[in-house]
Amino acid sequence: MTPLNPLRIGSFVNGVIRENSVDSSLLPDGAVTEAKNWNFDRLGAATVRTGLTAVGSTVLTSRPCVGLHNAQGGTALVVFSNGSSSSIYSYNGTSWSVSLDGGTASVRVRFVDFGSYTIALNFAYDTYSSMRFWNAGSSRHWHNTGNPINPHNMWGYNPQLGEVYKSRIYVAGDTAYPSRLFFSSVISSTGRITWSPSVDYVDINPGDGEDTTALKRFSLELLLFKPNYIYRFRTSGVDPDPLIKIGTRSHESIVEGKRGLYFHHDSGFYRYSGGYPQEISRPVNDIIEAIPYSQFDDIAGWNDADHIYWSIGNVTVAEAKESITFKNCVVRYTESSDVWTIYSYAWEIRRGMLYTRGTTLSRLVATDMGHVATHNSGNTDLGEPIPYRLRTKWYDFGTLATTKVIQELAALCEKSLGTTLSYLTDEKVQWEGIGDLKSLSTFFDKQEIRFKRIRFQVSGMARNEQPVFLGIDVTGGINEGISNYASN
């Protein structure tokens, strides 16, 4: 029997690495196996995320967002479906009002800014074009005919995807022409474009058996995505066969960050920076694999200065002793450090975007329940407290063969009110409470925690401020050596 060597559990510089990806024995000390609503932006600490703050009042109660856009870099537009139709709402800095109604219910609406106009695609399809255009600065009206966009040239077509590339608008996703890329004329000196859809198009390998799902300009290329392929278009030609055999089912999952273009594929999340895409989601692979196939085309992404976020819906992960459900899950990737964490919200986030208005720069998100909110703002999610939980990897203090006893330890946490410390040992499934954290350093003595291996959990509900967890110091205990102790 010998004194137990002191141990500091903390640093958290590696973020979340799931045990399904790497066994605890190989995990670095700076990693945790679960972090619900924590981030690791402060080097060496884990901080509970900030919340969602409402932008105006609820736009359309209990209804899902199907489109979000920052028109001309200054006017927020959101599209909500009410079950029988959809409407575009605009924000004047104080409140939301209907800008255009009568859209087709429940379809995804996308927007393209071109010249001084914003173009809505797939809003409503009848005998006319699905294309509408609007000038936020000079008119309240959306037009489906006339200069300078001339959408009437596209009557009879229903493109759902659009992108600006080399002074033209490119559109795709018409269900009648699922592999066809249409393009406008080059913008004139007066800002006008025209369309000749019977001749101005390129068919993107229609024999590959897949339909176009996304369109995105990146660097000097226009990328056309299908579920399992990416084609690169450069105006003078297109890859005749897919050089890149990884694509996406969700146009909304594509996000451009500092290090490349990020997107979801059936097999994980990828970064494309030219060449072949690189998978980045291995540390959280079991969570990614738990996304139901039915949610693949609904995955929506957005970014801030150093992070990429993807809303992936509800996911249930089967673990060795239990199943864990992350409700309205958002996975978050830090570009500068390759660190992952997991967020969970009271509502499902359906869209996210960068928003500017005057001198204000922020990120807006829209939910499945009629809200538009500023992301990473405030201490609660639209008034709902933020539940948080962090679980460390397993610690065996050098070997699994011996029995150890922790008698003293201290938990280090700023703004610790409402935070509880627990532990789990060996093969047990029930977490045991140690106590509540009450100050920067909360000391727990007279403990008799016997184990061969142990992990810790900190959990609580954030309402008024965000706790910052710095770690655990195991300060006293004994190593009993090899014994007949059984954890059950």
Secondary structure, DSSP 8 states (H G I E B T S, - for coil): -EE---EEEEB-TTEE--TTTS-GGGS-TTEEEEEETEE--STB-EEE---EEESSS-SSTT--EEEEEEETTTEEEEEEE-SS-EEEEEE-SS-EEEEEEEE-TT---EEEEETTEEEEESS--SSS-S-EEE-TTT-S--BSSSTTT-GGGGTT----EEEEETTEEEEE--TTSTTEEEEB----TTS---B-TTTSEEE--GGGS----EEEEETTEEEEEETTEEEEE-SS-B-SS-SB----S-GGG-EE-SSSEEEEETTEEEEESSSS-EE--GGGHHHHHTS-GGGGGG-EEEE-SSEEEEEEEEEEEE-SS-EEEEEEEEEEEETTTTEEEEEE-SS-EEEEEEEEETTEEEEEEEETTS-EEEES-SSSBTTB-EEEEEEE--B-TT-SSSEEEEEEEEEEEET-TT-EEEEEETT--S-EEEEE--SSEEEE-S--EEESSEEEEEEEEESSS--EEEEEEEEEEEEEES------
